[in-house]
Amino acid sequence: MSDAETLKRQAAARALEHVRSGMKLGLGTGSTAKHFVELLAERVAQGLEVVGVPTSEATRAQAESLDVPLGTLDEYPALDLVVDGADEVGPDLTLIKGGGGALLREKIVASAAAQMIVIADASKKVPTLGTFPLPIEVVDFGVAAIRRGIEKAVRRAGCQGLLTLRRRPDGHVFVTDQGHLILDAAFGVIPDPAALAACLADVPGVVEHGLFINLASRVILAGADGVTVLDRA
Ligand SMILES: O=C(CO)[C@H](O)[C@H](O)COP(=O)(O)O
């Protein structure tokens, strides 16, 4: 396993310490969350009783293949805990998520959970959000007009930058699990995430965005110097 994967697994292992039998668990998406699901499956095989609610079809497939019992958010609308990765962790545990394209389900699941624990390698911690392009999920209609609307709206929050329609490695347009498209916004710096979130919410056609504000209660970061736990004030 590479050094980076080892760090992700260390963070995932620490998050697993928060899991108790009987919990309804949101299962995140991405390479770090994948470690968590693997480790969770080992505990399930040893007798831990949990129900997982996956945040993507990819995570559903992984969890199913490892025999982790699954349910839906309709069956379990109030979750005890969600464990998920992040693309950036900023001040006040504000996050950028959606690098894997699952931001909409991830945000719905996080909002339904009593606690959200984020797991990441320490490189994800940043003083200011925005180096990682912000994923903005939009409907599949009038994307050029939606893009113009976003460009105009975000200026009110002091943001500007190139919006790129996300594509898969094979060149086809990336379509989310909910059938939407993603515009990745290269703002560089997001001076006021809450103001930006409010501006984006005003644009018709924007379904959701990757700013997670006041959702993560704890962030577990694994770095060369060990594991650091950050709690939201
Ligand atoms: O938000 C996400 C998926 O939509 C992921 O949690 C985020 O992209 C981090 O992924 P990784 O753990 O692979 O770095």
Ligand as a Chemical Component Dictionary entry (heavy atoms), coordinates in Angstrom:
data_LIG
# 
_chem_comp.id                   LIG 
_chem_comp.type                 NON-POLYMER 
_chem_comp.pdbx_formal_charge   0 
_chem_comp.three_letter_code    LIG 
# 
loop_
_chem_comp_atom.comp_id 
_chem_comp_atom.atom_id 
_chem_comp_atom.alt_atom_id 
_chem_comp_atom.type_symbol 
_chem_comp_atom.charge 
_chem_comp_atom.model_Cartn_x 
_chem_comp_atom.model_Cartn_y 
_chem_comp_atom.model_Cartn_z 
_chem_comp_atom.pdbx_ordinal 
LIG O1 O1 O 0 -16.650 14.152 -1.924 1  
LIG C1 C1 C 0 -16.255 13.085 -2.303 2  
LIG C2 C2 C 0 -16.913 12.308 -3.362 3  
LIG O2 O2 O 0 -17.963 13.027 -3.944 4  
LIG C3 C3 C 0 -15.041 12.476 -1.671 5  
LIG O3 O3 O 0 -15.279 12.313 -0.330 6  
LIG C4 C4 C 0 -13.885 13.396 -1.881 7  
LIG O4 O4 O 0 -13.731 13.600 -3.282 8  
LIG C5 C5 C 0 -12.598 12.824 -1.298 9  
LIG O5 O5 O 0 -12.229 11.688 -2.001 10 
LIG P1 P1 P 0 -10.891 10.903 -1.672 11 
LIG O6 O6 O 0 -11.080 10.269 -0.343 12 
LIG O7 O7 O 0 -10.769 9.909  -2.802 13 
LIG O8 O8 O 0 -9.766  11.909 -1.693 14 
# 
loop_
_chem_comp_bond.comp_id 
_chem_comp_bond.atom_id_1 
_chem_comp_bond.atom_id_2 
_chem_comp_bond.value_order 
_chem_comp_bond.pdbx_ordinal 
LIG O1 C1 DOUB 1  
LIG C1 C2 SING 2  
LIG C1 C3 SING 3  
LIG C2 O2 SING 4  
LIG C3 O3 SING 5  
LIG C3 C4 SING 6  
LIG C4 O4 SING 7  
LIG C4 C5 SING 8  
LIG C5 O5 SING 9  
LIG O5 P1 SING 10 
LIG P1 O6 DOUB 11 
LIG P1 O7 SING 12 
LIG P1 O8 SING 13 
# 
